[in-house]
Amino acid sequence: MDAAGQGLTKTRAPAPLDDSGAAPPGVEDLKPDESGSFAPPPGTHYGAPEELKPDDAPAAQPATAAPQTATGTAAPAQEEKPQPPPGADMLFRANKPAPMQGIPAPAATDTAPAPAIEPQPSAPADAPSAPLNSVRAVSAIPATTPAATAPAASADAAPPETPDDIPDTVPGAQPSPATAPAPVPAAPATGTETATGIPSTPSGSEPDTQSRQTPAPPKIGPIQITGFTEIISQNASVSGGSEYHFLSQNGLLYFDKFRQRTHINLEGELDNGTVLTGEFVEMPYLDRVFRLEAAHSRYKALIGDASAEFESGPMTSFRKQIRGLDLYYDLGSARLDMLFSKQKSRAQSQTFVGRNVRGPYALRDTGLVENTEVVRVNGQPVPRSEYTIDYFMGQITFNRVMDPGDTIEVSYESEVWLDLRTGNLFGLTLRSDLIQGRASAGVSFLREETDVLPQAKVFSESIEASKQDLLDAGTGGYVFYLGQTRLEKNHELVTARATDTVTLRKDTDYFMDYASGVVTFATGSATFAALPGSATITVVFNYYDQSYVQWVQDEELSGDGEIEYMLSYERIYGGTEFVAIYVNGTFVRQLIAGVDYEISEGNNSIVFLDAGAMPSGSFGRTVRISYEIVPGAELSVSDVTAARTVQSVFGEAAFGAWKVSAEAAQSASDLRLKTVPVVEEIVGFVTDASQTEFLLRHQAMYNSVEIYFNDVSAPSARQTSGSDFVVEYDAATDRTRIRFKRDIPLGTTIIANYKFQSSADYLKSRDGKAGRLVAEYDGRGAKFRGELMKKSPLFSPVTAYNDLENERVFATLSIADIYNFSLDLDYARQTHYQDLASSAKTEFDKLKTRIGYSFGDGHSLAYTMETHSRQDNLAARLTDTSLSGQSVDAVYRVNETMYAKASYETRDIE
């Protein structure tokens, strides 16, 4: 029986190259035996011979034992040891590997074990040796990898036939003359394992029976990587009918013939007990996900896409998705949390289906980075010529109708604005247990820094012409075509200069068509008529970048007789709309502005004036409106670095049934890009019936002005923009002017709600402080919770506490079953600033008390008293309101399934 038949696992080292680049004679590739191991051809020995012993031998033979013949008789012993091929000894000495960790070093010999060699196709005996670069080393099996048990080969078993292409002898080898013709039975692998995975038994030692194992497949250290990559091929063909219609209806018009899905998981554990997990997912129509986590009993680190939680007090803690680092470390009695994210923009991917319209389809984000989008329809890339995208509004419109069978995927990057979605973010929290879990305290620090590069969406222009030139234009009147369309409304300045400069008034001296960019001068105006023909007319105006003006098509309004409908998209541009009425899906007629409806740009809504034009589900009547939307004006700075820092100290303690928590926090924020709301500003009091113009305290953002008379809560108090008043820009004061078109009754209080954009200097860096105390009690049949909070309106955390609230007092008390009585008390008082520019406040109070008595058997009687009030701190307290009510409820239970209930309620409103 030859060595291959006995499962010999000896290997040989690659021979060095000679000057010609060829390996010396005697080196050839190995062949696998039946067990999958590799052995040299029979009778081949390199270096010091090692003993060969059949599996069924009762004891190990000495290292000097003579090899046996095929008949079992001993061959004559040899005086000299077999010699290695030329150059082999030099190779062994030069490449002697270091022992692997945990594996004893091999016994010192003239030669050292060599790396295992992958099998290569055998060559004829007379063929020249292959060069060294055709031999590849197999990766060593780690010491921690258990070996599988190999089946033992019987000494009496018939040896397998030797393939014809394997020579019995190898040129250059020096076998023993007496044993060369006979196959040598293989011995099991014994002894220790060297760095190359070759078992070796020292001379005269007892073989280790546990080493009779076949090594497991190699692993990359202790970490396992699993997953899949899938490539999908699909094709479609149509016979008969319209191919375009079929492919479009089934979402196959732009499908990709090949799609790829990848999902890779990583799992492992380090020697110190750290568990490693990771994930990489790349799927069609989904966001790419990368996550690597290292978890230990004392620490945890997560890198990549993480749902990170910033640990702090209730006013400053938050949770958000980041791409960065989320880390905590247990220090024993304290815990350290760290959050870090650094991104200039964030990559997003959104998938949706068509709605049988071209668009616009709203994306999740606004402020997209230009030319970063990748659009696919059913997996097929769509060129930019096939769609238009509003980067500012985050909307995309296609050149063709997208039906429900079309799957649309839009990937893009969004700009970094003043929120915590993206940007440079660093958070650190240190929390400590003080009294064995009964009390804890902590401190936190958060910093966000964002580089903002706003892009202009509104441009300014100035055009001049003489009065005579306007007349000579041949339009039949004095008409000035400005050359731009979609002007910013109520932001123009029209002047005439002859000897002095005169400011002309809209709707008196001229009329504006903002949508078309046309100024028509009133020939009946005394001011305009008095101007000589040589007078220079100057119009200064703003207009929108046309690439940011988007068309919203066929927004459907339904319901039953609602007068006002809020539109889905903000900043509607009145005068561009097309409104039509449909009955059971059939077009009936186009509605007329000013007769059937009017557009409220300030409220971004449509108000129906005719009941017959309102949507009505009872009559199957719906209204469809198409309109244009425009972007808002951007801050006119070229480079803004906005930063926010938030610091907090917090703690909590439990004493019996009581639990108390407190937090004190401070923020320093750059609020230059923040929109400031103004609520119920008292514009003025009408003391002169001829006074029709009033100034707001700020330059209001267009479409945000709401005007009320005397009371904001009365339905008839709100005035209509365009018909009751117009909004104008007062260049002398850089403020917004409200001009009424009719006389106002004496004694009227004019109230305004609006928003304004803070200037680059105002609110550049403002500090805000906040404090909060909460006490809770739960025991002896009673529950109590009280909260006291006071903060500056400039306090700007990431949470919902970033608002105009100033004070808060909450208290709830519940007492159950005291001599069959129960008591519920609920009290709340909140104070809000009306805006950031004044000290005007509004206070809301609520008190609700309920006393109940149970007679048993399900019979009960309860009395409830409730009051609500709202008041401001202004001198004229005309916006104050109050509501009070009382009720009595009685319940009489007849049986398990029936009861009778009687209620009496009164309410008063002032």
Buried (B, 14 or more C-beta within 10 A) or exposed (E): BBBBBBBBBBBBBBBBBEEEEBBBBBBBBBBEBEBEBBBBBBBBBBBEBBBBBBBEBEEBBEBEEBBBBBEEEEBEEBEEEBBBBBBBBEBBEEEEBEBBEEBEEBEEBEBBBBBBBEEBEBBEBEEEBBEBEEBEEBEBBBEEBEBEEBEEBEBEEEBEEBEEEBBBBBBBBBBBEBBBEBBBBBBBBBBBBBBBBBBBBBEEEEBBEEBBBBBEEEBEEBEEEEEEEEEEEEEEEEEEEEBEEBBBBBBBBBBBEEBEBBBBBBBBBEEEEBBBBBBBBBBBBEBEEBBBBBBBEEBBBBBBBBEBBBBBBBBBBBEBEBBBBBBBBEEEEBBBBBBBBBBBBBBBBBBBEBBEBBBBBBBEBBBBBEEBBEBBBBBBEBEEEEBBBBBBBBBBBBEEEBBEBBBBBBBBBBBBBBEBBBBBBBBBBBBBBEEEEEBBBBBBBBBBBBEBEBEBBBEEBEBEBBBEBBBEBEEEEBBBBBEBBBBBBBBBBBBBBBEEEBEBBBEBBBEBBBBEBBBBBBEEBEBBEEBEEEBBBBBBBBBBBEBBBBBBBBBEBBEEEEEEBEBBBEBBBBBBBEBBBBEEEEEEEEBEBEEBBBBBBBBBBBEBBEEEBBBBEEEEBBBBBBBBBBBBBBBEEEEBEBBBBBBBBBBBBBEEEEBBBBBBBBBBBBBBBBEBBBBBBBBBBBEEEEBBEBBBBBBBBBBBBBBBBBBBEEEEBBBEBBEBBBBBBBEEEEBBBBBBEEEBEEEEBBBBBBBBBBBEEBBBEBEBEBBBBBBBBEEEEBBBBBBBBBBBBBBBBBBEBBBBBBBBBBBBBBBEEEEEEBBBBBBBBBBBBBBBBEEBBBBBBBBBBBBBEBEEEEBBBBBBEBBBBBBBEBEEEBBBEEBBBBBEBEBBBEEEEEEEEEEEEEEEEE
